[in-house]
């Protein structure tokens, strides 16, 4: 059962980090004004998530 608790903890952490990133993206205009730059910054955040949340 302890393995499930660890998986749930990391799943919640990953979800919260992604939600916070989406709010930041929306607030700085990456979903409307700077849509052309959105893919670059999202991929950079993906690299950060891969290293720090794994």
mmCIF file as gemmi writes it, N, C-alpha and C atoms, coordinates in Angstrom:
data_model
loop_
_atom_site.group_PDB
_atom_site.id
_atom_site.type_symbol
_atom_site.label_atom_id
_atom_site.label_alt_id
_atom_site.label_comp_id
_atom_site.label_asym_id
_atom_site.label_entity_id
_atom_site.label_seq_id
_atom_site.pdbx_PDB_ins_code
_atom_site.Cartn_x
_atom_site.Cartn_y
_atom_site.Cartn_z
_atom_site.occupancy
_atom_site.B_iso_or_equiv
_atom_site.pdbx_formal_charge
_atom_site.auth_seq_id
_atom_site.auth_asym_id
_atom_site.pdbx_PDB_model_num
ATOM 1 N N . UNK Axp A 1 ? 0.821 -1.196 0 1 0 ? 1 A 1
ATOM 2 C CA . UNK Axp A 1 ? 0 0 0 1 0 ? 1 A 1
ATOM 3 C C . UNK Axp A 1 ? 0.862 1.256 0 1 0 ? 1 A 1
ATOM 4 N N . UNK Axp A 2 ? 2.086 1.141 0.532 1 0 ? 2 A 1
ATOM 5 C CA . UNK Axp A 2 ? 2.952 2.307 0.591 1 0 ? 2 A 1
ATOM 6 C C . UNK Axp A 2 ? 3.335 2.786 -0.813 1 0 ? 2 A 1
ATOM 7 N N . UNK Axp A 3 ? 3.481 1.844 -1.759 1 0 ? 3 A 1
ATOM 8 C CA . UNK Axp A 3 ? 3.826 2.223 -3.127 1 0 ? 3 A 1
ATOM 9 C C . UNK Axp A 3 ? 2.723 3.073 -3.751 1 0 ? 3 A 1
ATOM 10 N N . UNK Axp A 4 ? 1.462 2.738 -3.455 1 0 ? 4 A 1
ATOM 11 C CA . UNK Axp A 4 ? 0.364 3.528 -3.987 1 0 ? 4 A 1
ATOM 12 C C . UNK Axp A 4 ? 0.371 4.937 -3.42 1 0 ? 4 A 1
ATOM 13 N N . UNK Axp A 5 ? 0.708 5.076 -2.166 1 0 ? 5 A 1
ATOM 14 C CA . UNK Axp A 5 ? 0.757 6.395 -1.541 1 0 ? 5 A 1
ATOM 15 C C . UNK Axp A 5 ? 1.829 7.262 -2.197 1 0 ? 5 A 1
ATOM 16 N N . UNK Axp A 6 ? 2.964 6.673 -2.519 1 0 ? 6 A 1
ATOM 17 C CA . UNK Axp A 6 ? 4.036 7.411 -3.174 1 0 ? 6 A 1
ATOM 18 C C . UNK Axp A 6 ? 3.597 7.835 -4.569 1 0 ? 6 A 1
ATOM 19 N N . UNK Axp A 7 ? 2.953 6.945 -5.3 1 0 ? 7 A 1
ATOM 20 C CA . UNK Axp A 7 ? 2.481 7.259 -6.648 1 0 ? 7 A 1
ATOM 21 C C . UNK Axp A 7 ? 1.437 8.374 -6.614 1 0 ? 7 A 1
ATOM 22 N N . UNK Axp A 8 ? 0.542 8.315 -5.664 1 0 ? 8 A 1
ATOM 23 C CA . UNK Axp A 8 ? -0.492 9.347 -5.544 1 0 ? 8 A 1
ATOM 24 C C . UNK Axp A 8 ? 0.14 10.679 -5.181 1 0 ? 8 A 1
ATOM 25 N N . UNK Axp A 9 ? 1.103 10.668 -4.266 1 0 ? 9 A 1
ATOM 26 C CA . UNK Axp A 9 ? 1.786 11.91 -3.881 1 0 ? 9 A 1
ATOM 27 C C . UNK Axp A 9 ? 2.454 12.568 -5.089 1 0 ? 9 A 1
ATOM 28 N N . UNK Axp A 10 ? 3.2 11.786 -5.872 1 0 ? 10 A 1
ATOM 29 C CA . UNK Axp A 10 ? 3.887 12.347 -7.034 1 0 ? 10 A 1
ATOM 30 C C . UNK Axp A 10 ? 2.907 12.742 -8.13 1 0 ? 10 A 1
ATOM 31 N N . UNK Axp A 11 ? 1.816 12.028 -8.259 1 0 ? 11 A 1
ATOM 32 C CA . UNK Axp A 11 ? 0.794 12.398 -9.231 1 0 ? 11 A 1
ATOM 33 C C . UNK Axp A 11 ? 0.154 13.736 -8.894 1 0 ? 11 A 1
ATOM 34 N N . UNK Axp A 12 ? -0.128 13.932 -7.624 1 0 ? 12 A 1
ATOM 35 C CA . UNK Axp A 12 ? -0.703 15.211 -7.187 1 0 ? 12 A 1
ATOM 36 C C . UNK Axp A 12 ? 0.31 16.337 -7.372 1 0 ? 12 A 1
ATOM 37 N N . UNK Axp A 13 ? 1.56 16.095 -7.016 1 0 ? 13 A 1
ATOM 38 C CA . UNK Axp A 13 ? 2.596 17.112 -7.175 1 0 ? 13 A 1
ATOM 39 C C . UNK Axp A 13 ? 2.773 17.494 -8.644 1 0 ? 13 A 1
ATOM 40 N N . UNK Axp A 14 ? 2.811 16.504 -9.519 1 0 ? 14 A 1
ATOM 41 C CA . UNK Axp A 14 ? 2.946 16.75 -10.951 1 0 ? 14 A 1
ATOM 42 C C . UNK Axp A 14 ? 1.749 17.541 -11.478 1 0 ? 14 A 1
ATOM 43 N N . UNK Axp A 15 ? 0.552 17.194 -11.04 1 0 ? 15 A 1
ATOM 44 C CA . UNK Axp A 15 ? -0.656 17.897 -11.48 1 0 ? 15 A 1
ATOM 45 C C . UNK Axp A 15 ? -0.676 19.343 -11.013 1 0 ? 15 A 1
ATOM 46 N N . UNK Axp A 16 ? -0.283 19.57 -9.769 1 0 ? 16 A 1
ATOM 47 C CA . UNK Axp A 16 ? -0.248 20.937 -9.244 1 0 ? 16 A 1
ATOM 48 C C . UNK Axp A 16 ? 0.796 21.778 -9.974 1 0 ? 16 A 1
ATOM 49 N N . UNK Axp A 17 ? 1.977 21.203 -10.236 1 0 ? 17 A 1
ATOM 50 C CA . UNK Axp A 17 ? 3.019 21.929 -10.959 1 0 ? 17 A 1
ATOM 51 C C . UNK Axp A 17 ? 2.556 22.293 -12.361 1 0 ? 17 A 1
ATOM 52 N N . UNK Axp A 18 ? 1.869 21.382 -13.036 1 0 ? 18 A 1
ATOM 53 C CA . UNK Axp A 18 ? 1.365 21.654 -14.374 1 0 ? 18 A 1
ATOM 54 C C . UNK Axp A 18 ? 0.278 22.725 -14.339 1 0 ? 18 A 1
ATOM 55 N N . UNK Axp A 19 ? -0.606 22.665 -13.368 1 0 ? 19 A 1
ATOM 56 C CA . UNK Axp A 19 ? -1.663 23.664 -13.241 1 0 ? 19 A 1
ATOM 57 C C . UNK Axp A 19 ? -1.081 25.047 -12.974 1 0 ? 19 A 1
ATOM 58 N N . UNK Axp A 20 ? -0.087 25.128 -12.099 1 0 ? 20 A 1
ATOM 59 C CA . UNK Axp A 20 ? 0.562 26.41 -11.815 1 0 ? 20 A 1
ATOM 60 C C . UNK Axp A 20 ? 1.23 26.953 -13.081 1 0 ? 20 A 1
ATOM 61 N N . UNK Axp A 21 ? 1.895 26.075 -13.838 1 0 ? 21 A 1
ATOM 62 C CA . UNK Axp A 21 ? 2.535 26.506 -15.081 1 0 ? 21 A 1
ATOM 63 C C . UNK Axp A 21 ? 1.493 27.019 -16.076 1 0 ? 21 A 1
ATOM 64 N N . UNK Axp A 22 ? 0.345 26.371 -16.188 1 0 ? 22 A 1
ATOM 65 C CA . UNK Axp A 22 ? -0.698 26.824 -17.112 1 0 ? 22 A 1
ATOM 66 C C . UNK Axp A 22 ? -1.237 28.19 -16.698 1 0 ? 22 A 1
ATOM 67 N N . UNK Axp A 23 ? -1.361 28.43 -15.417 1 0 ? 23 A 1
ATOM 68 C CA . UNK Axp A 23 ? -1.818 29.734 -14.936 1 0 ? 23 A 1
ATOM 69 C C . UNK Axp A 23 ? -0.784 30.807 -15.266 1 0 ? 23 A 1
ATOM 70 N N . UNK Axp A 24 ? 0.496 30.489 -15.081 1 0 ? 24 A 1
ATOM 71 C CA . UNK Axp A 24 ? 1.561 31.437 -15.42 1 0 ? 24 A 1
ATOM 72 C C . UNK Axp A 24 ? 1.552 31.721 -16.918 1 0 ? 24 A 1
ATOM 73 N N . UNK Axp A 25 ? 1.428 30.671 -17.741 1 0 ? 25 A 1
ATOM 74 C CA . UNK Axp A 25 ? 1.367 30.854 -19.194 1 0 ? 25 A 1
ATOM 75 C C . UNK Axp A 25 ? 0.239 31.787 -19.584 1 0 ? 25 A 1
ATOM 76 N N . UNK Axp A 26 ? -0.913 31.551 -19.016 1 0 ? 26 A 1
ATOM 77 C CA . UNK Axp A 26 ? -2.078 32.36 -19.356 1 0 ? 26 A 1
ATOM 78 C C . UNK Axp A 26 ? -1.904 33.808 -18.899 1 0 ? 26 A 1
ATOM 79 N N . UNK Axp A 27 ? -1.313 34.01 -17.743 1 0 ? 27 A 1
ATOM 80 C CA . UNK Axp A 27 ? -1.184 35.365 -17.209 1 0 ? 27 A 1
ATOM 81 C C . UNK Axp A 27 ? -0.136 36.197 -17.954 1 0 ? 27 A 1
ATOM 82 N N . UNK Axp A 28 ? 0.898 35.548 -18.53 1 0 ? 28 A 1
ATOM 83 C CA . UNK Axp A 28 ? 1.895 36.335 -19.265 1 0 ? 28 A 1
ATOM 84 C C . UNK Axp A 28 ? 1.591 36.419 -20.756 1 0 ? 28 A 1
ATOM 85 N N . UNK Axp A 29 ? 0.488 35.818 -21.186 1 0 ? 29 A 1
ATOM 86 C CA . UNK Axp A 29 ? 0.03 35.988 -22.55 1 0 ? 29 A 1
ATOM 87 C C . UNK Axp A 29 ? 0.487 34.944 -23.535 1 0 ? 29 A 1
ATOM 88 N N . UNK Axp A 30 ? 0.944 33.784 -23.067 1 0 ? 30 A 1
ATOM 89 C CA . UNK Axp A 30 ? 1.402 32.755 -23.995 1 0 ? 30 A 1
ATOM 90 C C . UNK Axp A 30 ? 0.244 32.018 -24.658 1 0 ? 30 A 1
ATOM 91 N N . UNK Axp A 31 ? -0.988 32.314 -24.282 1 0 ? 31 A 1
ATOM 92 C CA . UNK Axp A 31 ? -2.131 31.664 -24.91 1 0 ? 31 A 1
ATOM 93 C C . UNK Axp A 31 ? -2.865 32.598 -25.849 1 0 ? 31 A 1
ATOM 94 N N . UNK Axp A 32 ? -2.417 33.841 -25.973 1 0 ? 32 A 1
ATOM 95 C CA . UNK Axp A 32 ? -3.075 34.744 -26.911 1 0 ? 32 A 1
ATOM 96 C C . UNK Axp A 32 ? -2.065 35.638 -27.64 1 0 ? 32 A 1
ATOM 97 N N . UNK Axp A 33 ? -1.431 36.557 -26.97 1 0 ? 33 A 1
ATOM 98 C CA . UNK Axp A 33 ? -0.536 37.516 -27.618 1 0 ? 33 A 1
ATOM 99 C C . UNK Axp A 33 ? 0.736 36.848 -28.125 1 0 ? 33 A 1
ATOM 100 N N . UNK Axp A 34 ? 1.351 36.029 -27.329 1 0 ? 34 A 1
ATOM 101 C CA . UNK Axp A 34 ? 2.634 35.393 -27.674 1 0 ? 34 A 1
ATOM 102 C C . UNK Axp A 34 ? 2.473 33.901 -27.967 1 0 ? 34 A 1
ATOM 103 N N . UNK Axp A 35 ? 1.425 33.531 -28.687 1 0 ? 35 A 1
ATOM 104 C CA . UNK Axp A 35 ? 1.137 32.117 -28.933 1 0 ? 35 A 1
ATOM 105 C C . UNK Axp A 35 ? 2.272 31.443 -29.705 1 0 ? 35 A 1
ATOM 106 N N . UNK Axp A 36 ? 3.005 32.195 -30.504 1 0 ? 36 A 1
ATOM 107 C CA . UNK Axp A 36 ? 4.115 31.617 -31.256 1 0 ? 36 A 1
ATOM 108 C C . UNK Axp A 36 ? 5.261 31.164 -30.376 1 0 ? 36 A 1
ATOM 109 N N . UNK Axp A 37 ? 5.402 31.737 -29.211 1 0 ? 37 A 1
ATOM 110 C CA . UNK Axp A 37 ? 6.48 31.384 -28.287 1 0 ? 37 A 1
ATOM 111 C C . UNK Axp A 37 ? 6.054 30.343 -27.254 1 0 ? 37 A 1
ATOM 112 N N . UNK Axp A 38 ? 4.783 29.996 -27.239 1 0 ? 38 A 1
ATOM 113 C CA . UNK Axp A 38 ? 4.248 29.108 -26.214 1 0 ? 38 A 1
ATOM 114 C C . UNK Axp A 38 ? 4.9 27.729 -26.243 1 0 ? 38 A 1
ATOM 115 N N . UNK Axp A 39 ? 5.122 27.175 -27.413 1 0 ? 39 A 1
ATOM 116 C CA . UNK Axp A 39 ? 5.688 25.82 -27.502 1 0 ? 39 A 1
ATOM 117 C C . UNK Axp A 39 ? 7.1 25.766 -26.932 1 0 ? 39 A 1
ATOM 118 N N . UNK Axp A 40 ? 7.897 26.803 -27.201 1 0 ? 40 A 1
ATOM 119 C CA . UNK Axp A 40 ? 9.271 26.817 -26.676 1 0 ? 40 A 1
ATOM 120 C C . UNK Axp A 40 ? 9.293 26.824 -25.152 1 0 ? 40 A 1
ATOM 121 N N . UNK Axp A 41 ? 8.51 27.716 -24.566 1 0 ? 41 A 1
ATOM 122 C CA . UNK Axp A 41 ? 8.538 27.836 -23.114 1 0 ? 41 A 1
ATOM 123 C C . UNK Axp A 41 ? 7.907 26.626 -22.43 1 0 ? 41 A 1
ATOM 124 N N . UNK Axp A 42 ? 6.895 26.043 -23.05 1 0 ? 42 A 1
ATOM 125 C CA . UNK Axp A 42 ? 6.288 24.855 -22.469 1 0 ? 42 A 1
ATOM 126 C C . UNK Axp A 42 ? 7.27 23.693 -22.507 1 0 ? 42 A 1
ATOM 127 N N . UNK Axp A 43 ? 8.038 23.562 -23.578 1 0 ? 43 A 1
ATOM 128 C CA . UNK Axp A 43 ? 9.043 22.499 -23.645 1 0 ? 43 A 1
ATOM 129 C C . UNK Axp A 43 ? 10.148 22.726 -22.619 1 0 ? 43 A 1
ATOM 130 N N . UNK Axp A 44 ? 10.535 23.966 -22.384 1 0 ? 44 A 1
ATOM 131 C CA . UNK Axp A 44 ? 11.522 24.25 -21.344 1 0 ? 44 A 1
ATOM 132 C C . UNK Axp A 44 ? 10.989 23.846 -19.973 1 0 ? 44 A 1
ATOM 133 N N . UNK Axp A 45 ? 9.732 24.148 -19.718 1 0 ? 45 A 1
ATOM 134 C CA . UNK Axp A 45 ? 9.13 23.74 -18.454 1 0 ? 45 A 1
ATOM 135 C C . UNK Axp A 45 ? 9.059 22.218 -18.361 1 0 ? 45 A 1
ATOM 136 N N . UNK Axp A 46 ? 8.84 21.551 -19.474 1 0 ? 46 A 1
ATOM 137 C CA . UNK Axp A 46 ? 8.816 20.09 -19.483 1 0 ? 46 A 1
ATOM 138 C C . UNK Axp A 46 ? 10.155 19.501 -19.08 1 0 ? 46 A 1
ATOM 139 N N . UNK Axp A 47 ? 11.221 20.118 -19.527 1 0 ? 47 A 1
ATOM 140 C CA . UNK Axp A 47 ? 12.558 19.66 -19.139 1 0 ? 47 A 1
ATOM 141 C C . UNK Axp A 47 ? 12.763 19.848 -17.636 1 0 ? 47 A 1
ATOM 142 N N . UNK Axp A 48 ? 12.345 20.996 -17.133 1 0 ? 48 A 1
ATOM 143 C CA . UNK Axp A 48 ? 12.459 21.265 -15.695 1 0 ? 48 A 1
ATOM 144 C C . UNK Axp A 48 ? 11.646 20.241 -14.897 1 0 ? 48 A 1
ATOM 145 N N . UNK Axp A 49 ? 10.427 19.958 -15.34 1 0 ? 49 A 1
ATOM 146 C CA . UNK Axp A 49 ? 9.614 18.964 -14.641 1 0 ? 49 A 1
ATOM 147 C C . UNK Axp A 49 ? 10.258 17.586 -14.683 1 0 ? 49 A 1
ATOM 148 N N . UNK Axp A 50 ? 10.847 17.242 -15.805 1 0 ? 50 A 1
ATOM 149 C CA . UNK Axp A 50 ? 11.455 15.92 -15.942 1 0 ? 50 A 1
ATOM 150 C C . UNK Axp A 50 ? 12.61 15.726 -14.969 1 0 ? 50 A 1
ATOM 151 N N . UNK Axp A 51 ? 13.394 16.774 -14.745 1 0 ? 51 A 1
ATOM 152 C CA . UNK Axp A 51 ? 14.54 16.647 -13.85 1 0 ? 51 A 1
ATOM 153 C C . UNK Axp A 51 ? 14.194 16.799 -12.387 1 0 ? 51 A 1
ATOM 154 N N . UNK Axp A 52 ? 13.28 17.697 -12.056 1 0 ? 52 A 1
ATOM 155 C CA . UNK Axp A 52 ? 13.025 17.981 -10.661 1 0 ? 52 A 1
ATOM 156 C C . UNK Axp A 52 ? 11.876 17.18 -10.076 1 0 ? 52 A 1
ATOM 157 N N . UNK Axp A 53 ? 10.967 16.696 -10.904 1 0 ? 53 A 1
ATOM 158 C CA . UNK Axp A 53 ? 9.849 15.951 -10.373 1 0 ? 53 A 1
ATOM 159 C C . UNK Axp A 53 ? 10.009 14.445 -10.552 1 0 ? 53 A 1
ATOM 160 N N . UNK Axp A 54 ? 11.084 14.021 -11.131 1 0 ? 54 A 1
ATOM 161 C CA . UNK Axp A 54 ? 11.324 12.587 -11.308 1 0 ? 54 A 1
ATOM 162 C C . UNK Axp A 54 ? 12.156 12.043 -10.19 1 0 ? 54 A 1
